[in-house]
Amino acid sequence: MLSNCLIVMVKCPRKGKVKSRLSRSIGEGNSAELYRRSALDLLDTLDAIKYPQFDVLIGYHPPDASDCIDSWIGSKWEKIPQSGNDLGERQASLLKKAFEYGYSAACVTTSDSPDIPAERFKEAIEKLSRWESVIGPSTDGGYFLIGFTKESFEETPFLDMVWSHPGVTDEMENRLERFGTRWTETEPWPDIDNVVDVKALLARHPKGIGRVNEPKRTMNFLRRLNLP
């Protein structure tokens, strides 16, 4: 029986199409490889979660990239294309599809940070049993996750948003309040958008000190780079 789901938003990891800010420091090829590995590490984290139970779906972009996504991620995860002209419209489209499938609660999450702890996702799903909406804030003022119950979901708050600035989470929460939506937050987690973020990721996982949520594919790659 369908209940809850988490949709992981991914882009086909083509050179020059992902991590544009980071690519200015480490190059387009390295940025694409980092993104490819980061998403796989995140999926490993989600695959290991036993409780609470929720389905994991892949929301991919662009919509004609299904072959790229299959060759990268494999066939284990159900995949649905994103639609819309910007991030907000694409997030809304995925949540709408989840509720059309019959889920009672759904979250969308980015694939920008490979070491988000499983507890953040568990926390989000559990909070939707008591709240109408949940946001997982990033430490830079954006958010890595947003979720709703089926009854509370509205597309309008996602429309005509300005993205990639430190006030994104505050703006979304203000919009939810104007709609009368009862929202809450998870504990925050940092994104990986630039070389400073990459260095912070390396510092969180010192070489030779294994951690539960260590993103091994990502760390093995980063440790071979000569970061500026």
C-alpha positions as CSV (number, residue, x, y, z in Angstrom):
1,M,0.0,0.0,0.0
2,L,1.4,3.4,-1.0
3,S,2.1,5.8,1.8
4,N,5.2,8.0,1.7
5,C,7.8,8.7,-0.9
6,L,11.0,10.7,-1.3
7,I,11.9,11.9,-4.8
8,V,15.6,12.6,-5.6
9,M,16.0,15.2,-8.2
10,V,18.9,14.5,-10.6
11,K,20.3,15.9,-13.8
12,C,22.1,13.9,-16.5
13,P,25.7,14.5,-15.4
14,R,26.9,15.9,-18.7
15,K,30.0,18.1,-18.9
16,G,29.0,21.7,-18.6
17,K,25.4,21.0,-17.5
18,V,25.8,20.5,-13.7
19,K,27.6,22.3,-10.9
20,S,28.2,25.4,-12.9
21,R,29.5,27.5,-10.0
22,L,31.9,24.7,-8.9
23,S,33.1,24.1,-12.4
24,R,34.8,27.6,-12.5
25,S,37.2,26.3,-9.8
26,I,37.7,22.6,-10.7
27,G,36.6,22.4,-14.3
28,E,33.5,21.1,-16.1
29,G,34.7,17.5,-16.3
30,N,35.6,17.3,-12.7
31,S,32.3,18.9,-11.7
32,A,30.3,16.4,-13.7
33,E,32.2,13.5,-12.2
34,L,31.7,14.9,-8.7
35,Y,28.0,15.3,-9.3
36,R,27.7,11.7,-10.7
37,R,29.4,10.2,-7.7
38,S,27.6,12.4,-5.2
39,A,24.2,11.3,-6.3
40,L,25.2,7.6,-6.1
41,D,26.5,8.1,-2.6
42,L,23.2,9.7,-1.6
43,L,21.2,6.9,-3.0
44,D,23.3,4.4,-1.0
45,T,22.3,6.3,2.1
46,L,18.7,6.2,1.2
47,D,18.9,2.5,0.2
48,A,20.1,1.6,3.7
49,I,17.2,3.2,5.6
50,K,14.9,0.6,7.1
51,Y,12.6,2.8,9.2
52,P,10.4,4.7,8.6
53,Q,9.4,3.0,5.4
54,F,9.2,5.1,2.2
55,D,9.6,4.7,-1.5
56,V,12.5,6.4,-3.3
57,L,11.8,7.7,-6.8
58,I,14.2,9.4,-9.2
59,G,13.0,12.7,-10.7
60,Y,15.2,13.3,-13.7
61,H,16.1,16.2,-16.0
62,P,16.0,16.8,-18.9
63,P,12.9,14.8,-19.7
64,D,14.5,13.2,-22.8
65,A,17.5,11.9,-20.8
66,S,16.1,8.6,-19.6
67,D,18.9,6.6,-21.3
68,C,21.5,8.7,-19.6
69,I,19.9,8.3,-16.2
70,D,19.5,4.5,-16.7
71,S,23.1,4.0,-17.6
72,W,24.2,6.0,-14.6
73,I,21.8,5.0,-11.8
74,G,20.6,1.7,-13.1
75,S,17.2,0.1,-13.1
76,K,16.5,-0.3,-9.3
77,W,14.7,3.0,-8.8
78,E,11.5,4.0,-10.4
79,K,12.1,7.2,-12.5
80,I,9.8,10.0,-13.5
81,P,10.8,13.1,-15.6
82,Q,10.8,16.6,-14.3
83,S,8.7,19.2,-16.1
84,G,8.7,23.0,-15.8
85,N,10.8,26.0,-16.7
86,D,12.7,26.5,-13.4
87,L,13.5,24.7,-10.2
88,G,10.3,25.6,-8.4
89,E,8.1,24.4,-11.3
90,R,10.0,21.1,-11.5
91,Q,9.8,20.5,-7.8
92,A,6.0,21.1,-7.9
93,S,5.6,18.8,-10.9
94,L,7.3,15.9,-9.1
95,L,5.2,16.4,-5.9
96,K,2.1,16.6,-8.0
97,K,2.9,13.3,-9.8
98,A,3.6,11.6,-6.5
99,F,0.2,12.5,-5.2
100,E,-1.4,11.4,-8.4
101,Y,0.3,8.0,-7.9
102,G,-1.5,7.8,-4.6
103,Y,1.1,8.7,-2.0
104,S,-0.2,10.4,1.1
105,A,3.0,12.3,1.8
106,A,5.9,13.2,-0.4
107,C,9.2,15.0,-0.3
108,V,11.6,16.1,-3.0
109,T,15.3,16.4,-2.3
110,T,18.3,17.6,-4.3
111,S,21.3,15.5,-5.1
112,D,23.8,18.4,-4.3
113,S,25.3,17.0,-1.1
114,P,26.5,13.4,-0.9
115,D,26.8,13.1,2.9
116,I,23.4,14.2,4.1
117,P,22.7,11.9,7.1
118,A,19.9,9.3,6.9
119,E,18.5,10.9,10.0
120,R,17.5,14.1,8.1
121,F,15.4,12.1,5.7
122,K,13.9,10.0,8.5
123,E,13.1,13.2,10.4
124,A,11.4,14.7,7.4
125,I,9.1,11.7,6.7
126,E,8.2,11.4,10.4
127,K,7.4,15.1,10.7
128,L,4.8,14.8,7.9
129,S,2.8,12.6,10.2
130,R,2.2,15.7,12.4
131,W,2.8,18.7,10.1
132,E,1.4,19.7,6.7
133,S,4.8,20.6,5.2
134,V,8.5,20.1,6.1
135,I,11.6,21.9,4.9
136,G,15.2,20.7,5.1
137,P,17.2,24.0,5.2
138,S,20.7,24.3,3.8
139,T,23.2,26.3,5.7
140,D,23.5,28.7,2.8
141,G,19.9,29.9,3.1
142,G,18.4,27.5,0.5
143,Y,16.9,24.1,1.2
144,F,17.8,20.5,0.3
145,L,14.4,19.1,0.9
146,I,10.7,20.1,0.9
147,G,7.7,17.9,1.5
148,F,3.9,18.0,1.9
149,T,1.0,15.9,2.8
150,K,-1.4,15.2,-0.1
151,E,-4.1,17.4,1.4
152,S,-1.8,20.4,2.0
153,F,0.0,20.5,-1.3
154,E,-0.3,23.6,-3.4
155,E,1.7,24.4,-6.5
156,T,1.4,28.2,-6.2
157,P,4.2,28.7,-3.6
158,F,6.7,27.3,-6.0
159,L,5.8,29.7,-8.8
160,D,7.8,32.8,-9.7
161,M,10.4,32.2,-7.1
162,V,13.9,33.7,-7.3
163,W,16.4,30.9,-6.6
164,S,20.1,30.7,-5.6
165,H,20.2,33.4,-2.9
166,P,20.4,33.2,0.9
167,G,16.7,34.0,1.4
168,V,15.1,31.1,-0.4
169,T,14.1,29.2,2.7
170,D,12.7,32.3,4.4
171,E,10.7,33.2,1.2
172,M,9.2,29.7,0.9
173,E,8.2,29.6,4.6
174,N,6.6,33.0,4.2
175,R,4.7,31.8,1.2
176,L,3.5,28.7,3.1
177,E,2.3,30.9,6.0
178,R,0.3,33.0,3.6
179,F,-1.4,29.8,2.4
180,G,-2.1,28.8,6.0
181,T,0.1,25.8,5.7
182,R,1.6,24.4,8.9
183,W,5.3,23.9,8.3
184,T,8.3,22.7,10.3
185,E,12.0,22.2,9.6
186,T,14.5,19.5,9.9
187,E,18.0,20.1,11.2
188,P,20.1,21.9,8.4
189,W,22.8,20.5,6.2
190,P,25.3,22.2,3.9
191,D,25.1,22.1,0.1
192,I,28.1,21.5,-2.2
193,D,28.0,24.5,-4.5
194,N,31.6,25.9,-4.7
195,V,35.2,25.0,-3.8
196,V,34.8,26.3,-0.2
197,D,31.9,23.8,0.2
198,V,34.1,21.0,-1.2
199,K,36.9,21.8,1.2
200,A,34.3,21.7,4.1
201,L,33.1,18.3,2.9
202,L,36.7,17.0,3.0
203,A,37.1,18.4,6.5
204,R,34.0,16.6,7.6
205,H,35.5,13.2,6.5
206,P,39.2,13.2,7.3
207,K,41.1,10.5,5.4
208,G,41.4,7.3,7.4
209,I,38.6,8.1,9.8
210,G,35.5,6.1,8.6
211,R,32.1,7.6,9.3
212,V,28.6,6.1,8.9
213,N,27.6,8.6,6.3
214,E,31.0,8.9,4.5
215,P,30.4,9.2,0.8
216,K,33.1,6.9,-0.4
217,R,32.8,7.4,-4.1
218,T,32.9,11.2,-3.7
219,M,35.7,11.3,-1.2
220,N,37.9,8.9,-3.2
221,F,37.5,11.3,-6.2
222,L,38.1,14.5,-4.3
223,R,41.2,13.3,-2.5
224,R,42.8,12.8,-5.9
225,L,42.1,16.4,-7.0
226,N,44.5,19.3,-6.4
227,L,42.0,21.8,-5.2
228,P,42.8,25.5,-5.7
